[in-house]
Amino acid sequence: MLESGASAESAGVGNEGVVGIPLFMGGDTTPSSAVVQTAGHAYRLSGRLLKQEFNRAGLMQSLLLRYTQALMTQMAQTAACTRHHSVEQQLCRWLLLTLDRMPTSE
């Protein structure tokens, strides 16, 4: 969020992912906010419990690291799309990413 109140979407997260990545990557806070754009269900887990499970270095750590890599790729593609594609192309990309995360196409 900018001082003017303006903001920009940097990534989309759905049933495949998590928000709050900076918390398990060593930070104490997350510098961004999450906005819910569609109806659905979510789970909330305390940052302390997430860090504790991540630090056990088991399956959860492996999954979170792979997800982080995929999210970083998505963010790079979003930046390139914002810079090099038309507004119509950006809308199509956003619609496809959103539909991929929906349980139905309605």
Buried (B, 14 or more C-beta within 10 A) or exposed (E): EEEEEEEEEEBBBBEEBBBBBBBBEEEEEBEBEEEEEEEEEEEEEEBEEBBEBBEEEEEBBEEBBEBBEEBEEBBEEBEEBBEEEEEEEBEEBBEEBEEEBEEEEE
